[in-house]
């Protein structure tokens, strides 16, 4: 029996749509989440430390997933690998004095590409003091951009951020004047002499970037990102473990980006283009996101969903997450509107003292006005396994993590479809 032409056409269209649009649960499900995050956080990845062979293995794993999802390289790239170089430095000796106060290498951190750096009383350089509560990351970015030789005195209440600075290496794509950081509770001192010796080596770093082109607004981009590097291998602890697996930090976020790429690639094309990015070197200074921010005009970036540490319950329990910098744009309220009628809810960052908005890869794009926010569940006041060898797969709530990834997929749809556009953020380099 022959079917009417219109019915045959309907059946063909329905079959094509069914083949293309898979149920979100068939793509983003606990089995896929566990399989992906387990690969990234496996012992054989040895903590995905920058410059290691293992982080290169992780990059290839992510790129392979992007390829299977049908993504294409970002314009200007021949592959999914966005490569750049940094100067890897190691402080060998540092000493100095200011107004009779002696300082040693414990009190000093240097950003420079020279092996020998000196500051003396007869030289003209900027002197800056960063008090308690002021963002150190923003000021560092401003100094690098201004390219001025400077000594920065950092209040001792910011000791943890100072330790992060000591792990940083300057980037070669922006040759910077030496910046010396001094941990000291007081205003910039007058007469000073400092001498710093360091070893210098240039090394390659790699972001992994995949593009899903849009249609009517293909030159407007929505970014889903996470960092895939972690801390590597350290001393053996009481549990006879030396590997910082980084399961929650940030294999969870990277897993989310990979599965979101797979999900959106199965849908009919969206109006806006989507960039899926796995950043490198977040743990040593956010170099990956900083480089990425120089490769695309900020005006083309509509929004950034940076995903970090979503493997544990938030302080509100399951089916919830918080958004850093919630008050800085209407990004969060747009997401929540899209989830109306569901059990999931986004909340403002409950840890303002931690300055989380400035401590992840979203900060590099927020600094140039992009509505760039980090989505997380990590209880930063009591996060037991943060930056320890205990950050392993067994500590993750895979079911809840799966629900979070689904919520991000569903809540982002109105932005990707071009129906809503988050307000721009006041550029951070303006100090606001």
ABEGO torsion letter per residue (X at the ends): XBBBAAAAAAAAAAAAAAAABBBAAAABBAAAAAAAAAAAABAAAGGGBBGBAAAAAAAAAAAAAAAAAGBBBBBGBABABBBBBBBBBBBABBBEBBGGBBBBAAABBBBBABABBBBBAABBBBBBBBBBGBBAAAAAAAAAAAGBBBBBBBBAAAAAAAAAAAABBBBAABBBBBBBBBBBBEBBBBBBBBBBBBBBBBBBBBBBBBBBBBBAAAABBBBBBBBABBAEBBBBBAAGBABBAGAAOAAAAAAAAAAAAAAAAABBBBABBBBBBBBBGAAAGGAAAAAAAAABBAAABABBBBBBGAABBBAAEBGBBBBBGAAABAAAAAAAAAABGBABBBBBBABAAAGAAAABAAAAAAAAGBBBBBBBABBAAABAABGBAABBAAABBAAAAAAAAAAAAAAAAAAAAGABBBBBBBBAAAGX
